């Protein structure tokens, strides 16, 4: 809720649902996810998130605003997670198929600690970012991640230290790294609202959006000048 560029963004409407509801709906379409948990902060400004989760019977935990890693630990402990999928609540186009494919990378390679779809190179549009890691990896991060930066950004320590972690990657055949589907600004919100308005329901896939760009070339210009904030 405390976004500086778009205050209250996760509760803003995208069609007939708020952004957080959109993310949860799409994550729950994954074949592999058993439980979806919102890891909210304990700041008073985030109380609307707790209330919405309570009203809609969405499991959630509340923890330190800056130490997001500790919130993941709390969620994993409370819900008995053996593998953890991480997505962020400002990505209302998150795709369940991409989630499943990334989970499969970790599941098929028992030696891996972690898998994602943006390392070592981004090929999917920004806003489909999916990370999957083992419980052992989460516990190791909890022990070894000492800096505020590493504890705020949860998995940053992994891909900043690829020689210390066993990392798997899921990449798309064609690069769409120039497309921005995350929501940090009013321009981003305008784009995802236009995309949801175009489709008759919220269950479209990311490839459907790519194809729809040919009919909606103005989408490409909505937020192309927005700079992603550095981790």
C-alpha beads as a LAMMPS data file, in Angstrom:
LAMMPS data file: protein, C-alpha beads

231 atoms
230 bonds

1 atom types
1 bond types

-500.0 500.0 xlo xhi
-500.0 500.0 ylo yhi
-500.0 500.0 zlo zhi

Masses

1 110.0

Atoms # bond

1 1 1 0.000 0.000 0.000
2 1 1 2.953 2.318 0.594
3 1 1 4.118 2.552 -3.015
4 1 1 5.556 6.011 -3.650
5 1 1 4.815 6.078 -7.368
6 1 1 1.316 4.567 -7.107
7 1 1 -0.011 4.686 -3.517
8 1 1 -2.353 1.896 -2.509
9 1 1 -1.706 0.093 -5.769
10 1 1 -2.550 -3.482 -4.765
11 1 1 -6.072 -2.431 -3.744
12 1 1 -6.717 -0.419 -6.918
13 1 1 -9.308 -1.830 -9.324
14 1 1 -8.352 -3.733 -12.431
15 1 1 -11.706 -4.363 -14.043
16 1 1 -14.179 -5.636 -11.464
17 1 1 -11.523 -6.875 -8.993
18 1 1 -8.629 -5.235 -7.218
19 1 1 -5.076 -5.981 -8.252
20 1 1 -4.368 -8.330 -5.349
21 1 1 -7.480 -10.370 -6.170
22 1 1 -6.335 -10.633 -9.784
23 1 1 -2.941 -11.964 -8.721
24 1 1 -4.434 -14.510 -6.319
25 1 1 -6.995 -15.704 -8.872
26 1 1 -4.322 -16.351 -11.468
27 1 1 -1.851 -17.959 -9.045
28 1 1 -4.560 -20.356 -7.906
29 1 1 -4.896 -21.600 -11.486
30 1 1 -1.475 -23.248 -11.138
31 1 1 -1.604 -27.059 -11.159
32 1 1 1.161 -27.319 -8.560
33 1 1 0.293 -24.742 -5.913
34 1 1 -1.429 -26.192 -2.841
35 1 1 -1.802 -23.013 -0.815
36 1 1 -1.696 -19.299 -1.638
37 1 1 -0.620 -17.021 1.207
38 1 1 -0.350 -13.241 1.312
39 1 1 2.767 -12.156 3.217
40 1 1 1.680 -8.682 4.306
41 1 1 3.578 -6.078 6.294
42 1 1 2.655 -4.971 9.794
43 1 1 2.438 -1.298 8.854
44 1 1 -0.877 0.315 9.712
45 1 1 -1.242 1.509 6.128
46 1 1 -1.435 -2.142 5.041
47 1 1 -4.436 -2.897 7.216
48 1 1 -6.751 -2.822 4.144
49 1 1 -4.818 -5.851 2.875
50 1 1 -5.340 -7.774 6.125
51 1 1 -9.022 -6.845 6.127
52 1 1 -9.531 -7.826 2.510
53 1 1 -7.826 -11.182 3.103
54 1 1 -10.003 -11.771 6.167
55 1 1 -13.192 -10.856 4.308
56 1 1 -12.311 -13.107 1.353
57 1 1 -10.890 -15.992 3.395
58 1 1 -7.441 -15.656 1.855
59 1 1 -4.696 -17.022 4.150
60 1 1 -2.190 -14.372 5.194
61 1 1 0.602 -13.598 7.599
62 1 1 1.743 -10.233 8.965
63 1 1 5.374 -9.424 9.586
64 1 1 8.192 -6.911 9.464
65 1 1 7.794 -4.335 6.690
66 1 1 11.476 -4.244 5.712
67 1 1 12.432 -7.822 6.555
68 1 1 10.344 -9.495 3.863
69 1 1 12.466 -12.642 4.120
70 1 1 11.174 -13.129 7.668
71 1 1 7.618 -12.941 6.343
72 1 1 8.375 -15.783 3.943
73 1 1 9.753 -17.816 6.824
74 1 1 6.607 -17.105 8.823
75 1 1 4.364 -18.176 5.941
76 1 1 6.402 -21.335 5.301
77 1 1 6.310 -22.249 8.985
78 1 1 2.614 -21.561 9.435
79 1 1 1.532 -23.481 6.346
80 1 1 4.129 -26.268 6.226
81 1 1 5.632 -25.411 2.852
82 1 1 8.257 -27.749 1.398
83 1 1 8.711 -25.642 -1.741
84 1 1 7.950 -21.954 -1.970
85 1 1 6.785 -20.040 -5.039
86 1 1 7.364 -16.316 -4.887
87 1 1 5.348 -13.825 -6.941
88 1 1 4.706 -10.174 -6.142
89 1 1 1.300 -8.575 -5.715
90 1 1 1.828 -5.885 -8.357
91 1 1 1.854 -8.371 -11.249
92 1 1 -1.807 -8.909 -12.241
93 1 1 -0.838 -10.705 -15.467
94 1 1 1.130 -13.407 -13.617
95 1 1 0.619 -16.612 -15.593
96 1 1 -0.189 -20.001 -14.036
97 1 1 1.432 -21.882 -16.907
98 1 1 4.672 -19.985 -16.432
99 1 1 4.461 -20.736 -12.714
100 1 1 4.003 -24.442 -13.446
101 1 1 6.872 -24.533 -15.913
102 1 1 9.180 -22.849 -13.425
103 1 1 8.108 -25.192 -10.625
104 1 1 8.813 -28.108 -12.963
105 1 1 12.414 -26.957 -13.431
106 1 1 13.011 -27.278 -9.699
107 1 1 10.998 -30.495 -9.376
108 1 1 12.874 -32.191 -12.221
109 1 1 16.315 -31.304 -10.864
110 1 1 16.668 -32.376 -7.244
111 1 1 20.126 -30.851 -6.954
112 1 1 18.777 -27.314 -7.452
113 1 1 18.155 -24.833 -4.659
114 1 1 16.197 -22.340 -6.726
115 1 1 14.668 -21.735 -10.151
116 1 1 13.300 -18.616 -11.800
117 1 1 12.307 -17.255 -15.204
118 1 1 14.460 -14.110 -15.361
119 1 1 17.993 -15.316 -14.627
120 1 1 20.579 -15.357 -16.203
121 1 1 18.641 -13.367 -18.816
122 1 1 15.150 -11.889 -18.965
123 1 1 13.091 -13.297 -21.837
124 1 1 9.545 -13.105 -20.441
125 1 1 7.803 -9.738 -20.076
126 1 1 8.514 -8.031 -16.765
127 1 1 5.505 -8.851 -14.614
128 1 1 5.604 -12.622 -15.139
129 1 1 8.515 -13.064 -12.719
130 1 1 8.265 -16.375 -10.874
131 1 1 10.705 -17.799 -8.340
132 1 1 10.658 -21.264 -6.793
133 1 1 12.942 -22.471 -4.020
134 1 1 13.228 -25.265 -1.512
135 1 1 12.509 -24.953 2.175
136 1 1 16.181 -25.745 2.823
137 1 1 17.146 -22.808 0.594
138 1 1 14.788 -20.507 2.520
139 1 1 16.316 -21.613 5.821
140 1 1 19.786 -21.013 4.447
141 1 1 18.827 -17.513 3.318
142 1 1 17.482 -16.846 6.790
143 1 1 20.841 -17.773 8.307
144 1 1 23.158 -16.151 5.768
145 1 1 21.341 -13.063 4.479
146 1 1 22.653 -10.396 6.829
147 1 1 22.239 -7.112 4.968
148 1 1 18.971 -5.150 4.961
149 1 1 18.989 -5.308 1.149
150 1 1 19.091 -9.110 1.109
151 1 1 16.398 -9.403 3.742
152 1 1 14.106 -6.942 1.998
153 1 1 14.383 -8.528 -1.443
154 1 1 14.159 -12.169 -0.223
155 1 1 16.029 -13.943 -3.030
156 1 1 18.461 -11.250 -4.165
157 1 1 21.314 -13.008 -2.388
158 1 1 20.817 -16.089 -4.591
159 1 1 21.294 -14.572 -8.023
160 1 1 23.880 -12.107 -6.741
161 1 1 25.926 -15.134 -5.646
162 1 1 25.370 -17.763 -8.359
163 1 1 28.549 -19.611 -7.362
164 1 1 27.054 -20.333 -3.933
165 1 1 23.587 -21.521 -4.997
166 1 1 22.431 -24.080 -7.543
167 1 1 20.147 -22.131 -9.853
168 1 1 17.812 -23.407 -12.571
169 1 1 16.305 -21.244 -15.309
170 1 1 13.116 -21.225 -17.337
171 1 1 13.425 -19.092 -20.463
172 1 1 10.977 -18.452 -23.296
173 1 1 11.959 -19.293 -26.861
174 1 1 11.566 -15.676 -27.977
175 1 1 12.567 -12.676 -25.908
176 1 1 9.818 -10.277 -24.853
177 1 1 12.001 -8.545 -22.307
178 1 1 11.028 -5.124 -23.677
179 1 1 7.437 -5.532 -22.470
180 1 1 6.486 -4.223 -19.039
181 1 1 3.464 -5.827 -17.334
182 1 1 4.245 -5.043 -13.717
183 1 1 2.450 -2.121 -12.036
184 1 1 4.487 0.618 -10.379
185 1 1 3.054 3.745 -12.005
186 1 1 -0.235 5.152 -13.357
187 1 1 0.999 4.327 -16.866
188 1 1 1.523 0.683 -15.904
189 1 1 -1.948 0.551 -14.389
190 1 1 -3.471 2.030 -17.538
191 1 1 -1.885 -0.724 -19.601
192 1 1 -3.026 -3.677 -17.489
193 1 1 -6.516 -2.210 -17.247
194 1 1 -6.616 -1.982 -21.039
195 1 1 -5.495 -5.591 -21.324
196 1 1 -8.172 -6.832 -18.927
197 1 1 -10.788 -4.749 -20.721
198 1 1 -9.808 -6.343 -24.030
199 1 1 -10.410 -9.913 -22.814
200 1 1 -13.852 -11.182 -21.846
201 1 1 -12.601 -12.780 -18.610
202 1 1 -9.509 -12.891 -16.433
203 1 1 -8.257 -16.322 -17.490
204 1 1 -6.285 -15.348 -20.585
205 1 1 -2.675 -16.515 -20.919
206 1 1 0.410 -14.457 -21.538
207 1 1 0.654 -15.653 -25.148
208 1 1 -2.892 -14.342 -25.699
209 1 1 -1.697 -10.901 -24.607
210 1 1 1.266 -11.079 -26.983
211 1 1 -1.100 -11.833 -29.872
212 1 1 -3.446 -9.034 -28.777
213 1 1 -0.626 -6.511 -29.155
214 1 1 -1.040 -6.795 -32.937
215 1 1 -4.579 -5.457 -32.606
216 1 1 -3.603 -2.900 -29.964
217 1 1 -0.272 -1.365 -31.013
218 1 1 -0.880 1.572 -28.648
219 1 1 -0.244 -0.790 -25.701
220 1 1 3.436 -0.799 -26.523
221 1 1 3.676 2.939 -25.915
222 1 1 1.689 3.142 -22.662
223 1 1 4.626 2.616 -20.317
224 1 1 7.696 2.101 -22.467
225 1 1 9.516 5.045 -20.870
226 1 1 9.031 3.829 -17.276
227 1 1 12.249 2.839 -15.550
228 1 1 12.230 -0.173 -13.255
229 1 1 13.374 0.615 -9.728
230 1 1 16.619 -1.139 -8.858
231 1 1 16.528 -3.850 -6.191

Bonds

1 1 1 2
2 1 2 3
3 1 3 4
4 1 4 5
5 1 5 6
6 1 6 7
7 1 7 8
8 1 8 9
9 1 9 10
10 1 10 11
11 1 11 12
12 1 12 13
13 1 13 14
14 1 14 15
15 1 15 16
16 1 16 17
17 1 17 18
18 1 18 19
19 1 19 20
20 1 20 21
21 1 21 22
22 1 22 23
23 1 23 24
24 1 24 25
25 1 25 26
26 1 26 27
27 1 27 28
28 1 28 29
29 1 29 30
30 1 30 31
31 1 31 32
32 1 32 33
33 1 33 34
34 1 34 35
35 1 35 36
36 1 36 37
37 1 37 38
38 1 38 39
39 1 39 40
40 1 40 41
41 1 41 42
42 1 42 43
43 1 43 44
44 1 44 45
45 1 45 46
46 1 46 47
47 1 47 48
48 1 48 49
49 1 49 50
50 1 50 51
51 1 51 52
52 1 52 53
53 1 53 54
54 1 54 55
55 1 55 56
56 1 56 57
57 1 57 58
58 1 58 59
59 1 59 60
60 1 60 61
61 1 61 62
62 1 62 63
63 1 63 64
64 1 64 65
65 1 65 66
66 1 66 67
67 1 67 68
68 1 68 69
69 1 69 70
70 1 70 71
71 1 71 72
72 1 72 73
73 1 73 74
74 1 74 75
75 1 75 76
76 1 76 77
77 1 77 78
78 1 78 79
79 1 79 80
80 1 80 81
81 1 81 82
82 1 82 83
83 1 83 84
84 1 84 85
85 1 85 86
86 1 86 87
87 1 87 88
88 1 88 89
89 1 89 90
90 1 90 91
91 1 91 92
92 1 92 93
93 1 93 94
94 1 94 95
95 1 95 96
96 1 96 97
97 1 97 98
98 1 98 99
99 1 99 100
100 1 100 101
101 1 101 102
102 1 102 103
103 1 103 104
104 1 104 105
105 1 105 106
106 1 106 107
107 1 107 108
108 1 108 109
109 1 109 110
110 1 110 111
111 1 111 112
112 1 112 113
113 1 113 114
114 1 114 115
115 1 115 116
116 1 116 117
117 1 117 118
118 1 118 119
119 1 119 120
120 1 120 121
121 1 121 122
122 1 122 123
123 1 123 124
124 1 124 125
125 1 125 126
126 1 126 127
127 1 127 128
128 1 128 129
129 1 129 130
130 1 130 131
131 1 131 132
132 1 132 133
133 1 133 134
134 1 134 135
135 1 135 136
136 1 136 137
137 1 137 138
138 1 138 139
139 1 139 140
140 1 140 141
141 1 141 142
142 1 142 143
143 1 143 144
144 1 144 145
145 1 145 146
146 1 146 147
147 1 147 148
148 1 148 149
149 1 149 150
150 1 150 151
151 1 151 152
152 1 152 153
153 1 153 154
154 1 154 155
155 1 155 156
156 1 156 157
157 1 157 158
158 1 158 159
159 1 159 160
160 1 160 161
161 1 161 162
162 1 162 163
163 1 163 164
164 1 164 165
165 1 165 166
166 1 166 167
167 1 167 168
168 1 168 169
169 1 169 170
170 1 170 171
171 1 171 172
172 1 172 173
173 1 173 174
174 1 174 175
175 1 175 176
176 1 176 177
177 1 177 178
178 1 178 179
179 1 179 180
180 1 180 181
181 1 181 182
182 1 182 183
183 1 183 184
184 1 184 185
185 1 185 186
186 1 186 187
187 1 187 188
188 1 188 189
189 1 189 190
190 1 190 191
191 1 191 192
192 1 192 193
193 1 193 194
194 1 194 195
195 1 195 196
196 1 196 197
197 1 197 198
198 1 198 199
199 1 199 200
200 1 200 201
201 1 201 202
202 1 202 203
203 1 203 204
204 1 204 205
205 1 205 206
206 1 206 207
207 1 207 208
208 1 208 209
209 1 209 210
210 1 210 211
211 1 211 212
212 1 212 213
213 1 213 214
214 1 214 215
215 1 215 216
216 1 216 217
217 1 217 218
218 1 218 219
219 1 219 220
220 1 220 221
221 1 221 222
222 1 222 223
223 1 223 224
224 1 224 225
225 1 225 226
226 1 226 227
227 1 227 228
228 1 228 229
229 1 229 230
230 1 230 231
